[in-house]
Amino acid sequence: MTQKRRPSSARWLAEHESDPYVQEARRLGYRSRAVFKLKEIQEKDKILRPGQIVVDLGAAPGGWSQYARPLLGAKGQLFALDILPFDPIPAVDIIVGDFREDAVLHQLEAKVGDLSVDVVLSDMAPNLSGVDAADQAGSIHLCELALEFAKAHLKPRGTLLVKAFQGEGFDAYLKVMREAFETVSIRKPKASRARSSEVYLLARNFRAV
Ligand SMILES: C[S@@+](CC[C@H](N)C(=O)[O-])C[C@H]1O[C@@H](n2cnc3c(N)ncnc32)[C@H](O)[C@@H]1O
């Protein structure tokens, strides 16, 4: 297994501070630069609409939920889950826990209840260990759990947007996604760093059986 070379924390901080997306997120009061990834996908693909039931997995610190909530209107609902605690967002139902644990999944399922979910978002990414193979496996595992949740709770023709890293297991995951949804498109928003193998898989029209 190879060790990933990481930028020094001083270099990371300098890069972070000069990042236009970081600056724009601060200016607009968003908690993360990640918001611009969802915004670009929303502007192109219009996945979020008023009245929808939406689940945001890997939601902390809350940028995607902050952006998504107003788009859902008064009749919409948003459930947001993360292993890390994060500050409340008005009208967002937050669950704190590890999505890999059954007890946490059941907590989310208890809140969602019988509602059919319109959109599952997952920006989950494991804490990087620096060991590529382990990080890749951890990420694909989270993608698989998001897909399992989507299959169990999405309404027919529902949408799943999931972050995945290209590498071992990616093609197999894409294949399983394509069996469950009519279309799967790969999105690489501008705010996603070019050097990162991260992409977003947008699966639409869930084939509920
Ligand atoms: C890139 S961040 C999400 C940023 C978020 N979309 C935003 O806009 O603020 C990835 C998140 O996935 C979460 N995560 C990683 N593993 C998780 C797990 N097993 N269960 C729940 N959340 C997890 C991390 O804690 C982290 O907050």
The ligand as an SDF file (V2000), in Angstrom:
LIG
                    3D

 27 29  0  0  0  0  0  0  0  0999 V2000
  -16.9850   16.7300    2.5360 C   0  0  0  0  0  0  0  0  0  0  0  0
  -17.7180   16.6600    4.1020 S   0  0  0  0  0  0  0  0  0  0  0  0
  -19.3890   17.1540    3.7750 C   0  0  0  0  0  0  0  0  0  0  0  0
  -19.5800   18.6160    3.5330 C   0  0  0  0  0  0  0  0  0  0  0  0
  -21.0290   19.0140    3.4700 C   0  0  0  0  0  0  0  0  0  0  0  0
  -21.6760   18.4790    2.2800 N   0  0  0  0  0  0  0  0  0  0  0  0
  -21.2000   20.5090    3.4740 C   0  0  0  0  0  0  0  0  0  0  0  0
  -21.6570   21.0470    2.4670 O   0  0  0  0  0  0  0  0  0  0  0  0
  -20.9020   21.1400    4.4750 O   0  0  0  0  0  0  0  0  0  0  0  0
  -17.8820   14.9420    4.3690 C   0  0  0  0  0  0  0  0  0  0  0  0
  -18.5990   14.5700    5.6310 C   0  0  0  0  0  0  0  0  0  0  0  0
  -18.8060   13.1670    5.6800 O   0  0  0  0  0  0  0  0  0  0  0  0
  -18.8670   12.8290    7.0440 C   0  0  0  0  0  0  0  0  0  0  0  0
  -18.7400   11.3870    7.2720 N   0  0  0  0  0  0  0  0  0  0  0  0
  -17.6740   10.6120    7.0190 C   0  0  0  0  0  0  0  0  0  0  0  0
  -17.8930    9.3490    7.4220 N   0  0  0  0  0  0  0  0  0  0  0  0
  -19.1660    9.3310    7.9110 C   0  0  0  0  0  0  0  0  0  0  0  0
  -19.9580    8.3120    8.4950 C   0  0  0  0  0  0  0  0  0  0  0  0
  -19.4920    7.0680    8.6350 N   0  0  0  0  0  0  0  0  0  0  0  0
  -21.1960    8.6190    8.9390 N   0  0  0  0  0  0  0  0  0  0  0  0
  -21.6630    9.8890    8.7910 C   0  0  0  0  0  0  0  0  0  0  0  0
  -20.9490   10.9010    8.2640 N   0  0  0  0  0  0  0  0  0  0  0  0
  -19.7090   10.6290    7.8270 C   0  0  0  0  0  0  0  0  0  0  0  0
  -17.7020   13.6110    7.6290 C   0  0  0  0  0  0  0  0  0  0  0  0
  -17.8190   13.7370    9.0310 O   0  0  0  0  0  0  0  0  0  0  0  0
  -17.8230   14.9320    6.8920 C   0  0  0  0  0  0  0  0  0  0  0  0
  -18.5040   15.8980    7.6310 O   0  0  0  0  0  0  0  0  0  0  0  0
  1  2  1  0
  2  3  1  0
  2 10  1  0
  3  4  1  0
  4  5  1  0
  5  6  1  0
  5  7  1  0
  7  8  2  0
  7  9  1  0
 10 11  1  0
 11 12  1  0
 11 26  1  0
 12 13  1  0
 13 14  1  0
 13 24  1  0
 14 15  1  0
 14 23  1  0
 15 16  2  0
 16 17  1  0
 17 18  1  0
 17 23  2  0
 18 19  1  0
 18 20  2  0
 20 21  1  0
 21 22  2  0
 22 23  1  0
 24 25  1  0
 24 26  1  0
 26 27  1  0
M  CHG  2   2   1   9  -1
M  END
$$$$
